[in-house]
Amino acid sequence: MAKIKILQVGPLPPPIGGMSVFLNNLKKFKSNRYELSFFNIFPKKDRKLNKIFFNVFILLKFLWTIKKEQPEIIHIHTAAYRAFTKSMFFVKLAKWNKKKVILHIHSGMFVEFYNKSSSKRQQRINHTLHQCDQIICLSETWKDLFMHTFSVEEENYAVLPNAIFIEEFKEVEPLPPEEGKTILFVGKLIKIKGVLDIIEMAKRLKDNSEIKFLIMGDGPLKHVLEKAIDTHDLHMNMLGTLSGEQKIEQFERANLFLLPSYFEALGLSNLEGMAAGHVVLSTNVGAIPDIVRDDQEGYLFEAGDIQAFADKIVELDKETMQKIAKHNKEHAKQYDFSRLNENLEQVYDAFLNNRN
């Protein structure tokens, strides 16, 4: 029996964000019923082409790909702001070619983007959502919020949490608490990730030599962090962008995982911290509360509450850290990519059954 062809549309390498990481992991998807192919909306740019011509070229290439591969379903991965504006055209072209369209929203800022848009733009956003045959959200929290924000029927939504490869963290043993507290941050060095708050936490905790920070990633605030480390003599190391074994090695140096974001769709890096057996310290934003519960996987705080983060880091005792570490290593297994593989098949099965 021939497999059903599904074209995945979104940003492929480099994996600079949750959506790109998800798509790159999706290349390992295996199914007896579905065959996935991929269309990169951000291929290497030809510097001779200006932005308008480049976008036209991508749309024409998308049309050519549809004609060539003849997918039954086009699964479009999107975010907010400019990413969604671009996705609008892909949705229109896919529907113009009479294809079934699944729109997968990965952004934690999508509702904010809608609320800040002009009434005319809101109409276009709503129109695009109604054109889609299904909308995938990252959690029940996001599904409820979308249902209250947009006039899309509940049966047109599906929930599919992000996932990680647990096997990569299987052998990771976090730093024993008796050797101190080392806090790991992994992400883009930008303001909405709470990077400036991390600097303030480190300042308030600098007198405690047993508390250290590891910062993995790159971004516009890199030099701000480096300057703060030198100026205030902070117990903080910059690791840069790492992958593979080098990345996993850094998880073994830490026992606390920090993600003080102001906006987040799900917080994929929190899952990595969990899989490594870290106590997760994060914020009560987006769908993070769906995966991190107080005193179970870690602790949640209001975004910007620097003192609450600092106080919790100090007060955490050895027994609590060991208990949460053991729980998290086991609990993270439900977010393994093998489970996503199965869940995605179920989403496609239900989608096709409802439309046949």
MIDRENRO-951297 format. One line per 5 residues: number of its first residue (from 1); for each residue x, y, z of N, C-alpha, C, O. Coordinates in steps of 0.02 Angstrom, whole numbers, plus 50000, padded with zeros to 5 digits. Atoms other than C-alpha are relative to their C-alpha. Last residue first. Layout:
BEGIN
NUM	X Y Z X Y Z X Y Z X Y Z | ...
% end
This chain:
BEGIN
356	50019 50050 50051 49345 50562 50219 49927 49979 50008 49903 49937 49970 | 50013 49965 50063 49385 50723 50311 49985 49951 49943 49980 49972 49885 | 50053 49949 49992 49373 50664 50491 49982 50032 49934 49930 50065 49928 | 50064 50034 49986 49469 50504 50450 49943 50050 50005 49887 50036 49983 | 50025 50030 50062 49610 50604 50369 49932 49966 50010 49889 49968 49966
351	50013 49947 50048 49636 50716 50521 49969 49971 49936 49920 49998 49911 | 50063 49968 49981 49619 50573 50642 49980 50054 49951 49922 50062 49934 | 50054 50049 50007 49754 50472 50553 49932 50033 50014 49885 50026 49975 | 50014 50007 50071 49868 50625 50534 49942 49951 49988 49899 49963 49946 | 50028 49936 50023 49855 50665 50719 49982 49995 49926 49927 50016 49906
346	50069 49998 49977 49881 50482 50763 49966 50064 49979 49906 50063 49962 | 50039 50046 50041 50038 50475 50656 49926 50002 50019 49883 50001 49975 | 50009 49966 50064 50100 50630 50745 49961 49955 49951 49918 49978 49914 | 50052 49949 49993 50071 50549 50914 49986 50035 49934 49928 50050 49919 | 50065 50033 49994 50170 50393 50867 49943 50051 50002 49892 50042 49969
341	50009 50037 50062 50321 50492 50808 49930 49967 49999 49893 49973 49950 | 50025 49951 50049 50299 50609 50955 49987 49966 49934 49937 49981 49900 | 50071 49988 49983 50313 50459 51072 49970 50050 49951 49913 50044 49930 | 50035 50060 50021 50474 50406 50985 49926 50006 50015 49884 49981 49977 | 50021 49993 50069 50531 50586 51004 49964 49939 49974 49923 49944 49928
336	49951 50027 50047 50533 50567 51192 49973 50004 49928 49913 50000 49917 | 49988 49950 50052 50419 50683 51289 50052 49976 49950 50080 50016 49912 | 50063 49991 50036 50345 50544 51398 50007 50052 49944 49962 50059 49902 | 50008 50051 50052 50523 50495 51443 49936 50009 49960 49932 49988 49903 | 49984 49972 50066 50547 50661 51535 49988 49950 49944 49982 49970 49886
331	50057 49963 50026 50457 50591 51688 50012 50025 49929 49966 50028 49889 | 50053 50046 50019 50591 50460 51722 49943 50036 49965 49917 50013 49914 | 49971 50048 50047 50742 50574 51724 49947 49952 49974 49948 49933 49915 | 49997 49970 50067 50634 50708 51804 50029 49953 49948 50007 49953 49891 | 50067 49996 50031 50585 50603 51955 50005 50024 49928 49973 49996 49883
326	50021 50069 50014 50766 50557 51997 49932 49999 49965 49922 49962 49917 | 49957 50027 50053 50821 50738 51982 49978 49930 49980 49972 49915 49920 | 50025 49973 50063 50672 50799 52085 50041 49972 49941 50013 49957 49888 | 50067 50027 50012 50717 50684 52230 49973 50023 49933 49946 49983 49894 | 49992 50070 50020 50903 50725 52219 49932 49969 49984 49927 49930 49936
321	49970 50002 50067 50869 50912 52220 50007 49929 49976 49995 49915 49917 | 50050 49979 50049 50750 50897 52367 50027 49996 49929 49992 49973 49884 | 50051 50053 50006 50875 50795 52468 49948 50018 49948 49928 49975 49909 | 49974 50059 50035 51020 50915 52434 49946 49947 49988 49940 49920 49933 | 49956 50044 49962 50927 51072 52487 50017 49937 49959 49986 49922 49908
316	50006 50070 50021 50857 51213 52380 50050 49956 50038 50110 49971 50038 | 50034 50042 49951 50860 51373 52484 49994 49926 49981 49982 49884 50024 | 49964 50004 49936 50992 51468 52384 49968 49948 50046 50004 49908 50077 | 49934 50031 50013 50921 51433 52211 50038 49990 50065 50069 49938 50075 | 50011 50072 50009 50745 51469 52276 50067 49964 49987 50077 49909 50013
311	50015 50031 49935 50798 51639 52343 49992 49925 49994 50016 49888 50037 | 49939 50002 49959 50883 51688 52180 49987 49966 50067 50028 49926 50089 | 49954 50049 50029 50731 51643 52074 50061 49991 50046 50080 49935 50062 | 50030 50066 49987 50614 51737 52192 50043 49944 49971 50052 49892 50003 | 49986 50019 49931 50733 51886 52190 49971 49932 50016 50001 49893 50053
306	49930 50021 49991 50732 51897 52001 50014 49974 50070 50048 49924 50079 | 49992 50003 49927 50544 51905 51983 50068 49972 50018 50074 49914 50038 | 49972 49939 49973 50551 51960 51800 50010 50000 50076 50039 50047 50103 | 49944 49973 50041 50435 51826 51733 50023 50066 50031 49983 50110 50045 | 50022 49949 50046 50328 51760 51876 50060 50027 49962 50113 50037 49991
301	50003 49933 49971 50402 51604 51949 49970 50048 49949 49968 50033 49889 | 50018 49947 50047 50394 51417 51918 49993 50066 50037 49972 50069 50095 | 50037 49945 49970 50483 51278 52014 49988 50054 49947 50030 50067 49903 | 49960 49942 49983 50552 51106 51974 49956 50054 50031 49912 50039 50071 | 49946 49996 50049 50486 50945 51900 50048 50057 50015 50104 50060 49989
296	49999 50066 50032 50383 50906 52056 50057 49997 49949 50106 49962 49959 | 49978 50051 49953 50395 51048 52183 49996 49929 49971 50001 49880 50008 | 49964 49981 49939 50298 51165 52069 50013 49940 50045 49968 49901 50059 | 50045 49988 49943 50244 51085 51906 50042 50013 50062 50093 49982 50074 | 49962 49990 49938 50339 51098 51741 49950 50017 50056 49914 50067 50052
291	49947 50050 49994 50263 51024 51582 50041 50006 50064 50075 49958 50083 | 50025 50066 50020 50093 51109 51565 50053 49945 50009 50036 49886 50013 | 50034 50034 49944 50155 51257 51667 49971 49932 49982 49956 49893 50027 | 49952 50027 49952 50277 51294 51523 49966 49967 50060 49988 49914 50082 | 50019 50068 49979 50133 51312 51401 50049 49970 50049 50045 49910 50063
286	50014 50047 50053 50150 51500 51383 49976 49933 50026 49935 49930 50072 | 50022 49970 50064 50217 51587 51537 49988 49944 49949 50015 49889 49954 | 50070 50019 50009 50238 51541 51721 49971 50032 49937 49923 50070 49940 | 50052 49950 49989 50426 51553 51719 49931 49974 49983 49923 49926 49945 | 50025 49965 50059 50569 51431 51740 49944 50048 50018 49932 50062 50077
281	50023 49935 49975 50679 51340 51863 49979 50041 49940 50020 50059 49898 | 50016 49947 50048 50700 51156 51817 49973 50062 50035 49926 50057 50076 | 50059 49966 49972 50790 51039 51938 49987 50060 49954 50031 50101 49943 | 49993 49936 49966 50909 50943 51826 49935 50021 50033 49881 49999 50013 | 50006 50007 49928 50900 50758 51787 50012 50064 50039 50030 50063 50097
276	49933 50005 49971 50967 50770 51610 49999 49992 50076 50051 49982 50107 | 49971 50065 50020 50795 50731 51539 50070 49989 50029 50090 49933 50040 | 50036 50053 49964 50723 50877 51639 50031 49932 49985 50043 49892 50030 | 49978 49997 49931 50853 50997 51573 49970 49945 50042 50003 49915 50084 | 49932 50026 49999 50815 50938 51397 50029 50001 50070 50062 49954 50091
271	50005 50073 50006 50629 50962 51428 50069 49969 50001 50079 49915 50029 | 50019 50025 49934 50662 51139 51490 49996 49924 49999 50014 49891 50048 | 49938 50010 49962 50753 51169 51325 49986 49977 50071 50027 49942 50101 | 49969 50064 50019 50590 51141 51231 50063 49986 50041 50076 49929 50059 | 49939 50003 49961 50503 51283 51323 50036 49934 49989 50044 49894 50036
266	50000 50059 49957 50324 51265 51265 50062 49998 50045 50058 49974 50102 | 50054 50043 50023 50277 51422 51170 49993 49939 50045 49940 49927 50073 | 49978 50066 50018 50382 51543 51271 49940 49959 49976 49887 49962 50006 | 50046 50031 50049 50374 51727 51311 50029 49932 49982 50089 49925 49971 | 50059 49958 49996 50452 51815 51462 49947 49976 49951 49887 49987 49962
261	50029 49966 50058 50581 51678 51482 49939 50043 50017 49903 50030 50065 | 50043 49947 49972 50674 51636 51643 49965 50042 49947 49964 50103 49950 | 50030 49969 50059 50741 51468 51580 49951 50054 50023 49891 50040 50031 | 50032 49935 49994 50861 51394 51707 49974 50025 49933 50011 50028 49884 | 50010 49975 50067 50915 51213 51731 49956 50063 50003 49904 50063 50036
256	50059 49957 50004 50992 51160 51896 49994 50025 49928 50044 50042 49897 | 50055 50036 49967 51112 51014 51919 49936 50041 50005 49885 50017 50030 | 50051 49961 49965 51255 51065 51805 49950 49955 50036 49946 49895 50023 | 49967 49953 49956 51421 50997 51739 49951 50037 50044 49971 50073 50091 | 49972 50037 49944 51337 50844 51665 50036 50045 50049 50050 50025 50106
251	50055 50018 49955 51228 50957 51557 50025 49961 50060 49995 49963 50114 | 50013 49942 49957 51388 51031 51485 49942 49986 50048 49939 50014 50103 | 49950 49996 49947 51442 50861 51419 49986 50057 50049 49999 50051 50109 | 50021 50046 49947 51279 50846 51321 50049 50003 50059 50028 49998 50117 | 50058 49972 49966 51323 51002 51219 49981 49956 50060 49969 49982 50114
246	49976 49941 49964 51497 50939 51175 49943 50033 50040 49952 50055 50096 | 49970 50021 49936 51424 50769 51132 50024 50059 50041 50021 50058 50102 | 49974 50067 49994 51311 50842 50998 50028 49985 50069 50002 50007 50120 | 50047 50052 50022 51293 51030 50989 50032 49932 50012 50091 49927 50028 | 49973 50068 50002 51370 51186 51061 49947 49952 49975 49887 49965 49979
241	50048 50048 50027 51340 51372 51039 50033 49932 49992 50084 49925 49958 | 50011 49995 50071 51448 51478 51154 49946 49951 49978 49912 49921 50019 | 49981 50061 50036 51500 51416 51325 49995 50005 49925 50022 49964 49888 | 50032 49999 50066 51503 51578 51424 50024 49940 49960 50085 49931 49951 | 49959 50019 50057 51550 51546 51606 49958 50001 49936 49902 49975 49935
236	50037 50017 50060 51474 51635 51756 50048 49985 49943 50095 50022 49931 | 49984 50071 50007 51531 51661 51935 49960 49972 49940 49911 49935 49949 | 50053 50049 49989 51522 51849 51914 50024 49929 49991 50071 49915 49952 | 49965 50061 49978 51668 51968 51933 49950 49945 50017 49951 49917 50072 | 50026 50019 49934 51553 52120 51921 50032 49936 50027 50013 49913 50081
231	50012 49941 49957 51636 52211 51775 49984 49979 50072 50008 50010 50119 | 49937 49965 49985 51710 52058 51690 49991 50055 50051 50031 50063 50097 | 49956 50049 49966 51553 51950 51698 50064 50034 50022 50086 50025 50078 | 50024 50007 49931 51442 52101 51657 50044 49952 50040 50058 49964 50099 | 49982 49938 49964 51547 52140 51502 49980 49995 50073 50017 50015 50118
226	49927 50001 49991 51534 51960 51440 50024 50060 50040 50067 50054 50083 | 49983 50050 49950 51346 51960 51469 50075 50000 50014 50095 49999 50072 | 50026 49973 49936 51321 52123 51375 50017 49952 50056 50037 49973 50110 | 49950 49952 49976 51434 52056 51236 49978 50032 50065 50020 50051 50106 | 49938 50035 49981 51323 51903 51213 50051 50048 50031 50081 50033 50082
221	49980 49981 49933 51163 52005 51217 50065 49966 50023 50084 49971 50081 | 49983 49929 49994 51135 52001 51028 50026 50021 50069 50063 50069 50073 | 50052 49952 50015 51141 51811 51016 50022 50071 50015 50079 50083 50034 | 49972 49940 50030 51234 51652 51058 49943 50048 49986 49885 50028 49986 | 50038 49968 50053 51203 51497 51160 50035 50062 49975 50090 50079 49997
216	49988 50031 50065 51256 51404 51317 49955 50034 49948 49894 50035 49955 | 50043 49971 50051 51272 51503 51479 50018 49971 49932 50073 49983 49906 | 49974 50017 50066 51340 51411 51630 49951 50025 49948 49892 50010 49952 | 50044 49999 50058 51307 51490 51800 50039 49980 49938 50096 50001 49928 | 49969 49979 50063 51392 51453 51967 49948 49996 49944 49899 49959 49948
211	50052 49991 50052 51335 51440 52148 50033 50028 49937 50063 50082 49939 | 50022 50066 50021 51463 51367 52271 49946 50003 49946 49925 49952 49920 | 49952 50029 50048 51556 51534 52283 49978 49931 49975 50005 49906 49926 | 50003 50072 49986 51407 51619 52366 50042 49964 49947 50019 49955 49890 | 49964 50012 49938 51451 51803 52365 50000 49927 50021 50037 49906 50066
206	49928 50004 50011 51403 51812 52181 50040 49987 50064 50097 49962 50060 | 49975 50063 49972 51221 51767 52215 50076 49995 49997 50104 49943 50013 | 50026 50009 49932 51142 51939 52193 50029 49938 50034 50028 49932 50095 | 49974 49946 49957 51252 51980 52043 49979 49988 50073 50019 49996 50118 | 49929 50014 49987 51217 51809 51964 50031 50054 50045 50073 50039 50087
201	49997 50056 49953 51030 51839 51981 50072 49987 50020 50087 49978 50079 | 50018 49974 49934 51049 52010 51900 50000 49945 50053 50019 49957 50110 | 49945 49957 49977 51143 51936 51752 49985 50025 50071 50029 50023 50114 | 49948 50046 49977 51011 51800 51736 50060 50038 50026 50090 50019 50076 | 50017 50021 49932 50878 51936 51729 50052 49951 50028 50066 49951 50088
196	49980 49945 49956 50965 52011 51577 49984 49984 50073 50020 50005 50119 | 49927 50000 49993 50951 51841 51491 50025 50056 50046 50071 50046 50085 | 49983 49985 49931 50765 51827 51524 50074 50003 50013 50096 49996 50070 | 49981 50063 49967 50730 51737 51360 50020 50012 50072 50037 49965 50108 | 50061 50035 49980 50636 51893 51304 50014 49932 50030 49969 49901 50059
191	50033 49973 49940 50799 51994 51311 49940 49957 50021 49932 49945 50081 | 50043 49943 50014 50900 51890 51189 49960 50017 50062 49955 49978 50109 | 49984 49948 49952 51044 51768 51207 49964 50064 49981 49993 50111 49954 | 49977 49940 50034 50965 51623 51115 50010 50056 50050 49968 50065 50094 | 50047 49964 50042 50951 51468 51220 50032 50059 49967 50092 50072 49974
186	49988 50017 50071 51027 51351 51348 49948 50038 49958 49888 50028 49967 | 50049 49969 50046 51045 51408 51529 50019 49981 49929 50078 49985 49911 | 49989 49999 50072 51134 51296 51655 49942 50035 49964 49884 50021 49977 | 50062 49985 50035 51144 51325 51842 50014 50009 49926 50056 50050 49907 | 49981 49971 50065 51282 51245 51944 49937 50005 49957 49903 49955 49946
181	50057 49991 50044 51244 51216 52128 50024 50035 49936 50047 50093 49938 | 50022 49932 50015 51381 51145 52236 49941 50002 49954 49914 49950 49934 | 49945 49965 50033 51479 50983 52247 49982 50071 49980 50019 50104 49944 | 49948 49985 49950 51359 50914 52377 50061 50034 49970 50103 50061 50006 | 50013 49937 49963 51221 50934 52248 50053 50017 50051 50066 50076 50065
176	50026 50014 49932 51299 50798 52137 49991 50064 50039 50036 50106 50039 | 49951 49985 49948 51321 50867 51959 49970 49984 50069 49915 50008 50084 | 49988 49930 49982 51193 50787 51845 50052 50007 50056 50066 49959 50092 | 50009 49997 49928 51218 50611 51778 50014 50071 50021 50070 50095 50014 | 49982 49939 49964 51193 50603 51590 49984 49993 50074 49928 49976 50093
171	49942 50012 49957 51191 50427 51519 50020 50060 50041 50068 50057 50080 | 50008 50061 49959 51014 50435 51450 50057 49991 50049 50046 49972 50106 | 49987 49981 49931 51029 50615 51390 49999 49941 50048 50005 49948 50109 | 49940 49958 49997 51046 50580 51204 50019 50017 50072 50078 50030 50086 | 49941 50043 50004 50922 50435 51220 50065 50041 50006 50114 50017 50034
166	49980 50017 49932 50788 50559 51274 50065 49960 50001 50105 49966 50047 | 49975 50069 50002 50778 50628 51097 50030 49983 50068 50086 50001 50084 | 49927 50003 50004 50670 50782 51119 50020 49926 49995 49978 49882 50004 | 49966 50059 49972 50486 50821 51093 50076 50007 49993 50101 50049 49957 | 49933 50010 50028 50362 50958 51056 50033 49941 50035 50008 49915 50084
161	49943 49970 49964 50182 50936 51112 50065 49988 49962 50072 49940 49924 | 49940 50041 50010 50048 50896 50981 50059 50033 50035 50089 50080 50007 | 49945 49984 49954 49871 50959 51011 50058 49951 49989 50048 49891 49989 | 49968 50060 49973 49742 50962 50873 50057 50022 50044 50085 50076 50035 | 49937 49996 49963 49619 51098 50824 50025 49930 50018 49986 49883 50027
156	49947 49984 50047 49486 51097 50687 50068 50008 50034 50118 50024 50002 | 49981 50061 50035 49362 51006 50800 50056 50012 49949 50085 49965 49923 | 49956 50043 49960 49362 51157 50915 50024 49939 49962 50081 49918 49971 | 50035 50052 49963 49289 51273 50783 50050 49953 50035 50105 49941 50010 | 49989 50065 50033 49394 51424 50732 49968 49946 50044 49979 49945 50104
151	50066 50031 50012 49331 51597 50783 50008 49936 49958 49974 49927 49907 | 50019 50004 50070 49497 51651 50857 49935 49961 49991 49916 49919 50032 | 49976 49942 50039 49545 51715 51029 49974 50000 49929 49958 50053 49902 | 50029 49939 49973 49451 51602 51150 50018 50062 49959 49986 50114 49964 | 50073 50006 50007 49487 51446 51047 49964 50063 50025 49912 50082 49999
146	50018 49988 50071 49668 51500 51029 49925 49997 49990 49897 50037 49951 | 49990 49929 50014 49686 51515 51219 49981 50016 49928 49950 50068 49915 | 50053 49962 49966 49608 51344 51249 50006 50075 49984 49956 50108 49973 | 50063 50014 50034 49722 51264 51118 49943 50041 50031 49904 50071 49994 | 50002 49960 50061 49874 51351 51192 49935 49988 49961 49908 50035 49932
141	50003 49930 49980 49839 51280 51365 49994 50045 49938 49953 50090 49936 | 50070 49985 49987 49801 51109 51291 49991 50073 50020 49940 50104 50004 | 50026 50025 49937 49977 51107 51221 49926 50016 50006 49899 50054 49966 | 49949 50037 49963 50085 51137 51068 49976 49972 50066 50009 49929 50096 | 49974 49961 49943 49943 51185 50952 50049 49956 50039 50049 49895 50034
136	49968 50037 49947 49905 51110 50780 50029 50048 50052 50065 50095 50035 | 49950 49959 49967 49779 51195 50667 50028 49960 50058 49991 49936 50101 | 49986 50015 49930 49680 51091 50542 50054 50047 50026 50099 50067 49989 | 50042 50057 49982 49598 51113 50373 50010 49979 50072 49965 49949 50102 | 49964 50061 49983 49673 51286 50352 49950 49946 50020 49898 49959 50050
131	49983 50036 50061 49575 51421 50261 50031 49932 50015 50026 49886 49975 | 50061 50034 50025 49494 51474 50425 50014 49962 49935 49979 49914 49920 | 50014 50056 49955 49666 51513 50499 49939 49960 49976 49938 49899 49981 | 49950 50052 50012 49710 51618 50347 49987 49939 50044 49991 49882 50020 | 50016 50030 50065 49547 51717 50359 50049 49942 49985 50028 49889 49962
126	50058 50043 49991 49577 51748 50544 49982 49963 49935 49965 49904 49936 | 49977 50056 49959 49751 51816 50508 49943 49950 50009 49952 49890 49999 | 49960 50044 50043 49685 51923 50365 50025 49939 50038 50026 49883 50011 | 50046 50033 50047 49547 51994 50476 50038 49951 49955 50015 49896 49941 | 50035 50053 49962 49674 52030 50612 49952 49962 49955 49945 49901 49961
121	49954 50057 49997 49777 52124 50482 49969 49942 50040 49978 49884 50022 | 49995 50029 50068 49630 52236 50442 50046 49939 50001 50032 49889 49969 | 50061 50038 50013 49594 52264 50627 50002 49967 49931 49978 49911 49923 | 50056 49957 50018 49775 52316 50655 49939 49957 49985 49945 49896 49974 | 50009 49986 50071 49890 52191 50741 49941 50047 49989 49896 50052 50031
116	49966 49937 50017 49940 52201 50924 49991 50019 49927 50011 50074 49906 | 50030 49944 49962 49811 52071 50977 50031 50067 49983 49998 50119 49987 | 50068 49986 50024 49865 51951 50839 49970 50061 50034 49942 50104 50001 | 49993 49975 50068 50051 51962 50881 49931 50018 49971 49923 50071 49940 | 49978 49931 49992 50008 51940 51065 50007 50033 49931 49986 50090 49922
111	50059 49963 49979 49910 51783 51019 50017 50074 50010 49978 50118 49992 | 50048 49995 50055 50058 51716 50919 49938 50041 50019 49916 50082 49980 | 50020 49930 50006 50193 51757 51047 49945 50009 49948 49931 50066 49928 | 50032 49980 49937 50228 51582 51113 49975 50071 49997 49948 50097 50046 | 49980 49940 49963 50263 51527 50935 49961 50011 50064 49901 49998 50068
106	49949 50014 49950 50254 51350 50867 50015 50058 50046 50050 50050 50096 | 49977 49936 49971 50093 51357 50766 50047 49986 50058 50027 49957 50108 | 49970 50019 49935 50070 51204 50653 50031 50063 50030 50082 50087 50005 | 49958 49945 49977 49953 51240 50507 50022 49986 50071 49980 49978 50116 | 49994 49999 49927 49886 51084 50422 50048 50056 50018 50104 50059 49993
101	49949 49961 49966 49830 51108 50243 49994 49993 50075 49941 50004 50104 | 50018 49996 49929 49738 50988 50128 50057 50034 50036 50115 50018 50025 | 49967 50044 49953 49783 51030 49948 49972 50008 50071 49950 50062 50090 | 50049 50049 49973 49671 51105 49814 50033 49947 50045 50017 49888 50041 | 49984 50064 50032 49816 51192 49722 49957 49943 50028 49972 49884 50016
96	50011 49987 50071 49741 51360 49770 50012 49937 49959 49981 49926 49907 | 50072 50007 50010 49735 51291 49947 49981 50012 49927 49935 49981 49901 | 50018 50070 49989 49923 51264 49944 49926 49988 49988 49907 49939 49957 | 49977 50038 50057 49955 51434 49865 49981 49926 50007 49962 49893 49958 | 50039 49981 50059 49850 51524 49995 50018 49957 49940 49974 49932 49905
91	50068 50027 49990 49929 51429 50141 49958 50014 49938 49923 49969 49913 | 49995 50073 50010 50105 51465 50075 49931 49967 50007 49914 49922 49970 | 49993 50013 50072 50061 51649 50057 50004 49926 49985 49976 49902 49935 | 50064 49984 50032 49996 51662 50235 50002 49983 49926 49954 49956 49898 | 50041 50061 50002 50154 51574 50296 49933 50011 49966 49905 49965 49935
86	49974 50042 50055 50259 51726 50248 49957 49937 49993 49943 49915 49937 | 50015 49963 50062 50153 51839 50357 50022 49959 49940 49987 49956 49889 | 50069 50016 50018 50163 51706 50492 49980 50036 49936 49943 50009 49895 | 50005 50071 50018 50353 51713 50497 49929 49982 49978 49920 49945 49930 | 49980 50010 50070 50351 51902 50490 49994 49928 49978 49979 49914 49920
81	49972 49943 50034 50247 51916 50651 50022 49983 49928 49981 49957 49889 | 50038 49937 50000 50215 51748 50734 50036 50052 49957 50090 50040 49931 | 49993 49966 49936 50270 51566 50713 49957 50064 49998 49900 50061 49975 | 49997 49927 49999 50242 51441 50574 50010 50026 50071 50007 49988 50119 | 49977 49982 49932 50258 51259 50522 50011 50076 50001 50045 50103 49959
76	49963 49937 49997 50155 51214 50368 50016 50018 50072 49971 50023 50114 | 49995 49985 49928 50100 51033 50344 50047 50060 50008 50108 50053 50002 | 49945 49953 49992 50044 51010 50163 49998 50024 50073 49951 50056 50095 | 50007 49952 49946 49939 50853 50143 50062 50046 50000 50118 50023 49989 | 50071 49998 49983 49910 50744 49990 49986 50052 50054 49933 50083 50055
71	50017 50022 49933 50081 50784 49920 49925 50003 50012 49891 50045 49983 | 50072 50016 49993 50100 50795 49730 49983 49973 50070 49957 49918 50076 | 50007 50053 49950 50291 50789 49729 49928 49978 50011 49915 49923 50034 | 49954 50056 50009 50325 50885 49567 49984 49942 50048 49981 49884 50026 | 50015 50034 50064 50175 51000 49563 50042 49937 49992 50017 49886 49967
66	50067 50030 49995 50192 51043 49748 49984 49960 49937 49960 49904 49940 | 49994 50059 49956 50380 51069 49729 49933 49965 50007 49930 49904 50007 | 49967 50052 50040 50354 51187 49579 50005 49935 50041 49995 49880 50014 | 50050 50024 50049 50230 51289 49681 50028 49943 49958 49994 49893 49946 | 50050 50038 49962 50356 51300 49824 49947 49972 49953 49927 49914 49960
61	49970 50065 49986 50493 51352 49703 49952 49955 50039 49949 49894 50028 | 50001 50037 50064 50381 51491 49641 50029 49930 50009 50005 49881 49980 | 50070 50018 50012 50352 51547 49821 49993 49961 49934 49955 49913 49930 | 50019 50054 49953 50538 51541 49859 49929 49977 49987 49915 49917 49988 | 49965 50062 50020 50581 51643 49702 49979 49941 50044 49967 49886 50019
56	50036 50024 50059 50450 51773 49746 50030 49935 49976 49995 49888 49957 | 50063 50028 49976 50528 51788 49919 49958 49973 49942 49926 49922 49948 | 49984 50062 49965 50702 51812 49842 49936 49965 50024 49928 49905 50016 | 49989 50052 50050 50636 51939 49718 50016 49932 50032 49996 49880 50007 | 50063 50012 50035 50563 52043 49860 50009 49943 49950 49969 49896 49948
51	50047 50038 49958 50717 52027 49972 49936 49982 49962 49911 49926 49969 | 50026 49962 49945 50845 52077 49841 49944 49960 50034 49924 49907 50010 | 50073 49990 50002 50935 51945 49740 49979 50044 50058 50001 50033 50115 | 50015 49958 50058 51122 51961 49710 49925 50014 49996 49903 50061 49961 | 49993 49929 49982 51155 51900 49887 49984 50047 49941 49973 50107 49951
46	49955 49973 50051 51087 51729 49840 50003 50076 50011 49953 50110 50003 | 50019 49945 50044 51009 51669 50000 50055 50016 49949 50115 50013 49964 | 49946 49951 50004 51040 51499 50073 49985 50053 49948 49971 50039 49890 | 49937 50027 50028 50872 51416 50094 50052 50055 49997 50038 50114 50006 | 49943 49955 49993 50745 51494 50214 50064 49968 49972 50112 49961 50009
41	50022 49932 50020 50574 51420 50172 50057 50050 50006 50050 50108 49985 | 49968 49949 49958 50647 51244 50172 49981 50070 49976 49996 50089 49919 | 49988 49941 50040 50529 51116 50096 50025 50055 50046 49990 50076 50092 | 49989 49936 49967 50535 50943 50172 50014 50056 49950 50051 50047 49902 | 49947 49964 50037 50470 50771 50125 50001 50070 50029 49955 50091 50065
36	49989 49929 49992 50375 50652 50239 50055 50025 49953 50107 49993 49944 | 49933 49983 50027 50306 50482 50191 50008 50076 50002 49970 50113 49971 | 49988 49932 50024 50159 50417 50292 50073 50010 49978 50120 49983 50008 | 50058 49971 50035 50083 50246 50322 50014 50068 49968 49981 50087 49920 | 50019 50046 50054 50226 50132 50375 49945 50030 49957 49929 50005 49903
31	50070 50021 50002 50302 50273 50475 49988 49952 49942 50019 49958 49890 | 50008 50063 50036 50471 50337 50531 49927 49978 50003 49896 49980 50056 | 50067 50030 49995 50512 50515 50582 49996 49937 49957 50018 49936 49899 | 49990 50069 49976 50700 50549 50589 49933 49964 50008 49932 49907 50032 | 49970 50038 50055 50679 50704 50479 50013 49927 50020 50023 49885 49977
26	50053 50033 50037 50561 50767 50614 50027 49960 49941 49993 49916 49914 | 50014 50064 49968 50712 50804 50722 49948 49960 49961 49950 49898 49961 | 49940 50042 50010 50766 50937 50599 49991 49932 50032 50013 49881 50004 | 50000 50023 50069 50589 51005 50597 50060 49956 49985 50054 49907 49948 | 50055 50048 50010 50578 51014 50786 50003 49971 49930 49997 49911 49921
21	49978 50062 49967 50749 51098 50800 49948 49946 49989 49964 49888 49975 | 49948 50030 50042 50695 51227 50671 50024 49934 50029 50035 49886 49992 | 50031 50026 50060 50534 51261 50766 50051 49966 49955 50037 49913 49927 | 50040 50060 49988 50621 51274 50934 49970 49970 49938 49969 49909 49930 | 50057 49990 49956 50752 51395 50873 49960 49936 50006 49974 49886 49973
16	49989 49943 49956 50919 51411 50786 49942 50012 50048 49946 50057 50090 | 50053 50003 49949 50925 51240 50704 50008 50054 50053 50037 50042 50106 | 49977 50025 49935 51031 51290 50552 49944 50000 50052 49898 50041 50048 | 49938 49979 49968 50950 51208 50462 50020 50071 49981 50003 50094 49927 | 49958 50058 49985 50765 51196 50413 50068 50025 50027 50068 50078 50059
11	49928 49985 50000 50638 51337 50421 50040 49938 50020 50029 49911 50075 | 49977 49958 49944 50463 51277 50373 50075 50011 49997 50108 49990 49949 | 49977 49934 50023 50356 51172 50257 50021 50041 50060 49982 50053 50106 | 49988 49958 49942 50332 50985 50284 50032 50065 49977 50082 50065 49942 | 49946 49951 50009 50257 50900 50131 50005 50044 50062 49957 50079 50079
6	50012 49939 49962 50154 50746 50171 50061 50045 49993 50117 50025 50009 | 49946 49951 50001 50141 50598 50053 49980 50064 50037 49925 50091 50026 | 50028 49934 50012 50025 50456 50100 50055 50052 50005 50091 50054 50056 | 50001 49954 49944 50117 50290 50085 49969 50067 49979 49974 50087 49921 | 49959 49939 50007 50072 50169 49947 49992 50045 50061 49937 50052 50089
1	50043 49940 50000 50000 50000 50000 50044 50062 50000 50090 50068 50041
% end
